[in-house]
């Protein structure tokens, strides 16, 4: 297993190098650059723009810019933000890694919500096939996968603000905590405020993933129930509960573990971005989106490499978890 871990970690190095080249190239072929937005400003003349381009290195050839960035990145320096003048990581993660902290908290809550809800609902739907409860959950799953995150977030805000009028009770619903708790140490009041503010974001981000997991688990359980070893277990007189949880579920859950790595990235970036914009969450994905709009190259590259590392780590964790629950995978890893 140790050899397998070392091999996987070594594979990440050339993969990250290739991804960095692709990302850097995509950024540079975008129309314009960070200074383009100032070209039509009457207070800034062409000579000033040329001096600024020289200072930022934007006038150099592509391969020179990439080599300069890469040589600094391997030393842990991902450059300086063009927009803020601060280190790119600080612009992305916030002072004291504050944005990263809020992002991780929201992601953990979302993953817990997604898995803790989808697993029992998927089991219930599969064991009550074609019953009213199964049809209801199937309809919910299709709704969750079909509704766009931005529309769901706006709809949820409308429900909370107009029919429920939560503002009349002095309860805000955007942000991560009430304004008076920002920058303050954690207390019971701040934790309660966080739970109140985070649940709309968790619901918006987690609904699509929960619906997808529910459908996958339902299909896997139904397919596994037709396997020969399950029929043999039933013929031995084992109860349905034992057959389900000891034989069926242990094998049906494997595909869910395999997509755990992508689920981690989705919770942190894909769905979280929409919720961060609509619900005003001070998260990493929102800072990354703002850097993209400004074409802040160093901050964008820092964000892309962070997301890449996150995806690779998520897939690595998923592989280890799959080897832990599946003896066949564990045996393959041991032989390799």
One Martini backbone bead per residue (centre of mass of N, CA, C, O) as a GRO file, in nm:
protein
  336
    1UNK     BB    1   0.056   0.064  -0.019
    2UNK     BB    2   0.296   0.258  -0.009
    3UNK     BB    3   0.372   0.229  -0.307
    4UNK     BB    4   0.103   0.332  -0.417
    5UNK     BB    5   0.117   0.615  -0.295
    6UNK     BB    6   0.382   0.702  -0.430
    7UNK     BB    7   0.286   0.666  -0.721
    8UNK     BB    8   0.050   0.867  -0.710
    9UNK     BB    9   0.222   1.116  -0.632
   10UNK     BB   10   0.409   1.105  -0.884
   11UNK     BB   11   0.180   1.135  -1.099
   12UNK     BB   12   0.102   1.434  -1.021
   13UNK     BB   13   0.333   1.598  -1.136
   14UNK     BB   14   0.293   1.577  -1.451
   15UNK     BB   15  -0.006   1.650  -1.442
   16UNK     BB   16   0.029   1.939  -1.328
   17UNK     BB   17   0.208   2.040  -1.556
   18UNK     BB   18   0.005   2.008  -1.786
   19UNK     BB   19  -0.221   2.178  -1.660
   20UNK     BB   20  -0.058   2.442  -1.639
   21UNK     BB   21  -0.017   2.479  -1.944
   22UNK     BB   22  -0.313   2.487  -2.027
   23UNK     BB   23  -0.404   2.719  -1.842
   24UNK     BB   24  -0.203   2.932  -1.938
   25UNK     BB   25  -0.291   2.927  -2.234
   26UNK     BB   26  -0.592   3.002  -2.192
   27UNK     BB   27  -0.540   3.277  -2.065
   28UNK     BB   28  -0.368   3.404  -2.309
   29UNK     BB   29  -0.608   3.358  -2.535
   30UNK     BB   30  -0.754   3.564  -2.420
   31UNK     BB   31  -0.908   3.851  -2.462
   32UNK     BB   32  -0.681   4.017  -2.343
   33UNK     BB   33  -0.614   4.181  -2.027
   34UNK     BB   34  -0.572   4.355  -1.742
   35UNK     BB   35  -0.529   4.636  -1.922
   36UNK     BB   36  -0.778   4.658  -2.114
   37UNK     BB   37  -0.978   4.815  -1.917
   38UNK     BB   38  -0.776   5.092  -1.955
   39UNK     BB   39  -0.770   5.194  -2.259
   40UNK     BB   40  -1.043   5.399  -2.226
   41UNK     BB   41  -0.897   5.575  -2.026
   42UNK     BB   42  -0.834   5.916  -2.021
   43UNK     BB   43  -0.616   5.905  -1.767
   44UNK     BB   44  -0.470   5.688  -1.959
   45UNK     BB   45  -0.193   5.631  -2.128
   46UNK     BB   46   0.001   5.444  -2.336
   47UNK     BB   47   0.271   5.463  -2.179
   48UNK     BB   48   0.160   5.359  -1.911
   49UNK     BB   49   0.072   5.081  -2.015
   50UNK     BB   50   0.354   4.990  -2.108
   51UNK     BB   51   0.490   5.009  -1.830
   52UNK     BB   52   0.294   4.810  -1.690
   53UNK     BB   53   0.348   4.566  -1.875
   54UNK     BB   54   0.649   4.548  -1.802
   55UNK     BB   55   0.614   4.509  -1.494
   56UNK     BB   56   0.417   4.244  -1.532
   57UNK     BB   57   0.513   4.081  -1.809
   58UNK     BB   58   0.306   4.114  -2.069
   59UNK     BB   59   0.543   4.164  -2.305
   60UNK     BB   60   0.615   3.876  -2.305
   61UNK     BB   61   0.659   3.581  -2.390
   62UNK     BB   62   0.496   3.300  -2.317
   63UNK     BB   63   0.736   3.118  -2.221
   64UNK     BB   64   0.847   3.329  -2.023
   65UNK     BB   65   0.603   3.359  -1.842
   66UNK     BB   66   0.582   3.060  -1.761
   67UNK     BB   67   0.868   3.021  -1.643
   68UNK     BB   68   0.841   3.235  -1.428
   69UNK     BB   69   0.601   3.109  -1.284
   70UNK     BB   70   0.715   2.820  -1.231
   71UNK     BB   71   0.975   2.897  -1.073
   72UNK     BB   72   0.804   3.025  -0.841
   73UNK     BB   73   0.599   2.794  -0.772
   74UNK     BB   74   0.811   2.577  -0.667
   75UNK     BB   75   0.862   2.799  -0.418
   76UNK     BB   76   0.555   2.914  -0.343
   77UNK     BB   77   0.526   3.142  -0.575
   78UNK     BB   78   0.221   3.280  -0.733
   79UNK     BB   79   0.237   3.569  -0.707
   80UNK     BB   80   0.086   3.880  -0.797
   81UNK     BB   81  -0.173   4.069  -0.783
   82UNK     BB   82  -0.288   4.302  -1.004
   83UNK     BB   83  -0.528   4.429  -0.830
   84UNK     BB   84  -0.400   4.429  -0.512
   85UNK     BB   85  -0.076   4.356  -0.462
   86UNK     BB   86  -0.104   4.080  -0.353
   87UNK     BB   87  -0.087   3.778  -0.299
   88UNK     BB   88  -0.259   3.542  -0.462
   89UNK     BB   89  -0.343   3.367  -0.217
   90UNK     BB   90  -0.460   3.601  -0.050
   91UNK     BB   91  -0.675   3.683  -0.257
   92UNK     BB   92  -0.813   3.399  -0.259
   93UNK     BB   93  -0.817   3.329   0.075
   94UNK     BB   94  -0.739   3.552   0.244
   95UNK     BB   95  -0.690   3.670   0.539
   96UNK     BB   96  -0.591   3.401   0.715
   97UNK     BB   97  -0.769   3.200   0.539
   98UNK     BB   98  -1.078   3.275   0.546
   99UNK     BB   99  -1.205   3.169   0.284
  100UNK     BB  100  -1.117   2.876   0.320
  101UNK     BB  101  -1.268   2.824   0.582
  102UNK     BB  102  -1.555   2.873   0.469
  103UNK     BB  103  -1.539   2.664   0.242
  104UNK     BB  104  -1.495   2.412   0.418
  105UNK     BB  105  -1.750   2.436   0.588
  106UNK     BB  106  -1.953   2.421   0.355
  107UNK     BB  107  -1.851   2.151   0.234
  108UNK     BB  108  -1.894   1.969   0.478
  109UNK     BB  109  -2.196   2.020   0.509
  110UNK     BB  110  -2.271   1.922   0.223
  111UNK     BB  111  -2.162   1.633   0.235
  112UNK     BB  112  -2.323   1.541   0.478
  113UNK     BB  113  -2.600   1.599   0.362
  114UNK     BB  114  -2.585   1.428   0.106
  115UNK     BB  115  -2.520   1.146   0.240
  116UNK     BB  116  -2.728   1.130   0.483
  117UNK     BB  117  -2.975   1.147   0.279
  118UNK     BB  118  -2.924   0.958   0.026
  119UNK     BB  119  -2.887   0.678   0.151
  120UNK     BB  120  -3.168   0.621   0.284
  121UNK     BB  121  -3.334   0.698   0.030
  122UNK     BB  122  -3.211   0.486  -0.162
  123UNK     BB  123  -3.289   0.238   0.001
  124UNK     BB  124  -3.591   0.289   0.009
  125UNK     BB  125  -3.642   0.301  -0.297
  126UNK     BB  126  -3.536   0.009  -0.360
  127UNK     BB  127  -3.724  -0.147  -0.136
  128UNK     BB  128  -3.983   0.036  -0.286
  129UNK     BB  129  -4.059  -0.052  -0.563
  130UNK     BB  130  -4.323   0.127  -0.712
  131UNK     BB  131  -4.395   0.296  -0.489
  132UNK     BB  132  -4.493   0.593  -0.376
  133UNK     BB  133  -4.214   0.664  -0.250
  134UNK     BB  134  -4.050   0.611  -0.508
  135UNK     BB  135  -4.189   0.818  -0.690
  136UNK     BB  136  -4.127   1.064  -0.515
  137UNK     BB  137  -3.813   1.037  -0.521
  138UNK     BB  138  -3.784   1.042  -0.827
  139UNK     BB  139  -3.901   1.325  -0.865
  140UNK     BB  140  -3.694   1.466  -0.684
  141UNK     BB  141  -3.441   1.384  -0.846
  142UNK     BB  142  -3.520   1.524  -1.111
  143UNK     BB  143  -3.544   1.803  -0.989
  144UNK     BB  144  -3.252   1.829  -0.872
  145UNK     BB  145  -3.107   1.786  -1.160
  146UNK     BB  146  -3.269   2.018  -1.328
  147UNK     BB  147  -3.229   2.248  -1.145
  148UNK     BB  148  -3.086   2.535  -1.126
  149UNK     BB  149  -2.895   2.685  -0.894
  150UNK     BB  150  -2.970   2.985  -0.938
  151UNK     BB  151  -3.279   2.941  -0.925
  152UNK     BB  152  -3.293   2.805  -0.649
  153UNK     BB  153  -3.168   3.039  -0.491
  154UNK     BB  154  -3.380   3.253  -0.568
  155UNK     BB  155  -3.627   3.095  -0.470
  156UNK     BB  156  -3.539   3.072  -0.175
  157UNK     BB  157  -3.520   3.373  -0.119
  158UNK     BB  158  -3.813   3.441  -0.183
  159UNK     BB  159  -3.943   3.261   0.032
  160UNK     BB  160  -3.796   3.394   0.280
  161UNK     BB  161  -3.881   3.698   0.218
  162UNK     BB  162  -4.186   3.695   0.139
  163UNK     BB  163  -4.365   3.477   0.280
  164UNK     BB  164  -4.180   3.458   0.555
  165UNK     BB  165  -4.024   3.711   0.650
  166UNK     BB  166  -3.737   3.697   0.812
  167UNK     BB  167  -3.664   4.004   0.851
  168UNK     BB  168  -3.883   4.062   1.076
  169UNK     BB  169  -3.685   3.885   1.290
  170UNK     BB  170  -3.376   3.965   1.237
  171UNK     BB  171  -3.300   3.760   0.988
  172UNK     BB  172  -3.045   3.665   0.812
  173UNK     BB  173  -2.948   3.484   0.482
  174UNK     BB  174  -2.676   3.606   0.425
  175UNK     BB  175  -2.390   3.473   0.428
  176UNK     BB  176  -2.227   3.316   0.723
  177UNK     BB  177  -2.279   3.558   0.920
  178UNK     BB  178  -2.330   3.786   1.119
  179UNK     BB  179  -2.180   4.091   1.124
  180UNK     BB  180  -2.097   4.083   1.439
  181UNK     BB  181  -1.908   3.805   1.384
  182UNK     BB  182  -1.701   3.922   1.219
  183UNK     BB  183  -1.377   3.848   1.335
  184UNK     BB  184  -1.469   3.662   1.556
  185UNK     BB  185  -1.476   3.447   1.785
  186UNK     BB  186  -1.582   3.147   1.877
  187UNK     BB  187  -1.923   3.088   1.955
  188UNK     BB  188  -2.235   2.995   2.011
  189UNK     BB  189  -2.362   3.230   1.853
  190UNK     BB  190  -2.191   3.194   1.594
  191UNK     BB  191  -2.275   2.901   1.534
  192UNK     BB  192  -2.578   2.955   1.503
  193UNK     BB  193  -2.544   3.164   1.276
  194UNK     BB  194  -2.410   2.969   1.079
  195UNK     BB  195  -2.642   2.764   1.054
  196UNK     BB  196  -2.851   2.968   0.945
  197UNK     BB  197  -2.676   3.066   0.690
  198UNK     BB  198  -2.590   2.775   0.557
  199UNK     BB  199  -2.847   2.611   0.469
  200UNK     BB  200  -2.911   2.734   0.191
  201UNK     BB  201  -2.641   2.654   0.060
  202UNK     BB  202  -2.657   2.349   0.112
  203UNK     BB  203  -2.921   2.304  -0.045
  204UNK     BB  204  -2.825   2.410  -0.320
  205UNK     BB  205  -2.562   2.238  -0.353
  206UNK     BB  206  -2.680   1.937  -0.257
  207UNK     BB  207  -2.924   1.854  -0.436
  208UNK     BB  208  -2.793   1.739  -0.692
  209UNK     BB  209  -2.609   1.530  -0.553
  210UNK     BB  210  -2.833   1.381  -0.401
  211UNK     BB  211  -2.996   1.294  -0.648
  212UNK     BB  212  -2.771   1.132  -0.785
  213UNK     BB  213  -2.710   0.932  -0.554
  214UNK     BB  214  -2.990   0.813  -0.533
  215UNK     BB  215  -3.003   0.690  -0.819
  216UNK     BB  216  -2.748   0.518  -0.807
  217UNK     BB  217  -2.818   0.348  -0.555
  218UNK     BB  218  -3.078   0.228  -0.656
  219UNK     BB  219  -2.961   0.082  -0.906
  220UNK     BB  220  -2.745  -0.087  -0.756
  221UNK     BB  221  -2.931  -0.246  -0.570
  222UNK     BB  222  -3.109  -0.375  -0.788
  223UNK     BB  223  -2.872  -0.521  -0.931
  224UNK     BB  224  -2.754  -0.678  -0.682
  225UNK     BB  225  -3.018  -0.846  -0.613
  226UNK     BB  226  -2.959  -1.037  -0.884
  227UNK     BB  227  -2.741  -1.182  -0.770
  228UNK     BB  228  -2.629  -1.492  -0.683
  229UNK     BB  229  -2.528  -1.438  -0.384
  230UNK     BB  230  -2.803  -1.328  -0.291
  231UNK     BB  231  -2.973  -1.578  -0.347
  232UNK     BB  232  -2.804  -1.761  -0.161
  233UNK     BB  233  -2.855  -1.606   0.102
  234UNK     BB  234  -3.163  -1.649   0.099
  235UNK     BB  235  -3.154  -1.968   0.091
  236UNK     BB  236  -3.022  -1.972   0.394
  237UNK     BB  237  -3.225  -1.768   0.570
  238UNK     BB  238  -3.175  -1.482   0.552
  239UNK     BB  239  -3.245  -1.183   0.617
  240UNK     BB  240  -3.310  -0.892   0.457
  241UNK     BB  241  -3.130  -0.714   0.632
  242UNK     BB  242  -2.870  -0.879   0.600
  243UNK     BB  243  -2.859  -0.881   0.292
  244UNK     BB  244  -2.852  -0.577   0.253
  245UNK     BB  245  -2.607  -0.484   0.455
  246UNK     BB  246  -2.390  -0.726   0.396
  247UNK     BB  247  -2.419  -0.764   0.065
  248UNK     BB  248  -2.542  -0.530  -0.106
  249UNK     BB  249  -2.432  -0.250   0.001
  250UNK     BB  250  -2.122  -0.306  -0.013
  251UNK     BB  251  -2.140  -0.311  -0.340
  252UNK     BB  252  -2.326  -0.060  -0.418
  253UNK     BB  253  -2.123   0.173  -0.296
  254UNK     BB  254  -1.875   0.193  -0.487
  255UNK     BB  255  -1.956   0.421  -0.693
  256UNK     BB  256  -1.976   0.642  -0.475
  257UNK     BB  257  -1.677   0.640  -0.396
  258UNK     BB  258  -1.562   0.707  -0.682
  259UNK     BB  259  -1.720   1.007  -0.672
  260UNK     BB  260  -1.594   1.162  -0.430
  261UNK     BB  261  -1.386   1.347  -0.564
  262UNK     BB  262  -1.592   1.511  -0.733
  263UNK     BB  263  -1.766   1.595  -0.489
  264UNK     BB  264  -1.556   1.780  -0.361
  265UNK     BB  265  -1.533   1.982  -0.596
  266UNK     BB  266  -1.833   2.054  -0.613
  267UNK     BB  267  -1.865   2.167  -0.323
  268UNK     BB  268  -1.630   2.394  -0.367
  269UNK     BB  269  -1.723   2.502  -0.671
  270UNK     BB  270  -1.956   2.453  -0.870
  271UNK     BB  271  -2.209   2.505  -0.677
  272UNK     BB  272  -2.083   2.727  -0.486
  273UNK     BB  273  -2.070   2.971  -0.675
  274UNK     BB  274  -2.369   3.041  -0.697
  275UNK     BB  275  -2.420   3.070  -0.392
  276UNK     BB  276  -2.203   3.291  -0.346
  277UNK     BB  277  -2.341   3.509  -0.520
  278UNK     BB  278  -2.638   3.508  -0.411
  279UNK     BB  279  -2.547   3.470  -0.081
  280UNK     BB  280  -2.277   3.607  -0.007
  281UNK     BB  281  -2.005   3.432  -0.008
  282UNK     BB  282  -1.671   3.419   0.138
  283UNK     BB  283  -1.518   3.252  -0.104
  284UNK     BB  284  -1.303   3.114  -0.326
  285UNK     BB  285  -1.484   3.106  -0.583
  286UNK     BB  286  -1.552   3.406  -0.579
  287UNK     BB  287  -1.262   3.511  -0.607
  288UNK     BB  288  -1.210   3.364  -0.874
  289UNK     BB  289  -1.432   3.505  -1.039
  290UNK     BB  290  -1.320   3.792  -1.001
  291UNK     BB  291  -1.046   3.730  -1.138
  292UNK     BB  292  -1.162   3.658  -1.415
  293UNK     BB  293  -1.294   3.934  -1.473
  294UNK     BB  294  -0.997   4.082  -1.442
  295UNK     BB  295  -0.759   3.908  -1.543
  296UNK     BB  296  -0.598   3.774  -1.293
  297UNK     BB  297  -0.360   3.560  -1.355
  298UNK     BB  298  -0.228   3.467  -1.085
  299UNK     BB  299  -0.495   3.404  -0.937
  300UNK     BB  300  -0.604   3.201  -1.140
  301UNK     BB  301  -0.369   3.000  -1.123
  302UNK     BB  302  -0.396   2.944  -0.822
  303UNK     BB  303  -0.684   2.831  -0.844
  304UNK     BB  304  -0.636   2.601  -1.049
  305UNK     BB  305  -0.424   2.448  -0.876
  306UNK     BB  306  -0.600   2.406  -0.631
  307UNK     BB  307  -0.824   2.242  -0.777
  308UNK     BB  308  -0.638   2.020  -0.877
  309UNK     BB  309  -0.538   1.918  -0.604
  310UNK     BB  310  -0.819   1.857  -0.496
  311UNK     BB  311  -0.895   1.640  -0.706
  312UNK     BB  312  -0.656   1.446  -0.654
  313UNK     BB  313  -0.713   1.401  -0.353
  314UNK     BB  314  -1.002   1.299  -0.384
  315UNK     BB  315  -0.927   1.049  -0.558
  316UNK     BB  316  -0.736   0.923  -0.352
  317UNK     BB  317  -0.942   0.884  -0.128
  318UNK     BB  318  -1.136   0.710  -0.296
  319UNK     BB  319  -0.937   0.476  -0.345
  320UNK     BB  320  -0.891   0.402  -0.049
  321UNK     BB  321  -1.188   0.350   0.022
  322UNK     BB  322  -1.230   0.126  -0.188
  323UNK     BB  323  -1.009  -0.065  -0.073
  324UNK     BB  324  -1.145  -0.092   0.212
  325UNK     BB  325  -1.440  -0.213   0.104
  326UNK     BB  326  -1.275  -0.378  -0.132
  327UNK     BB  327  -1.099  -0.668  -0.166
  328UNK     BB  328  -1.033  -0.660  -0.469
  329UNK     BB  329  -0.882  -0.391  -0.472
  330UNK     BB  330  -0.681  -0.459  -0.245
  331UNK     BB  331  -0.545  -0.693  -0.403
  332UNK     BB  332  -0.449  -0.528  -0.647
  333UNK     BB  333  -0.272  -0.327  -0.489
  334UNK     BB  334  -0.084  -0.539  -0.357
  335UNK     BB  335   0.029  -0.655  -0.636
  336UNK     BB  336   0.134  -0.359  -0.735
   0.00000   0.00000   0.00000
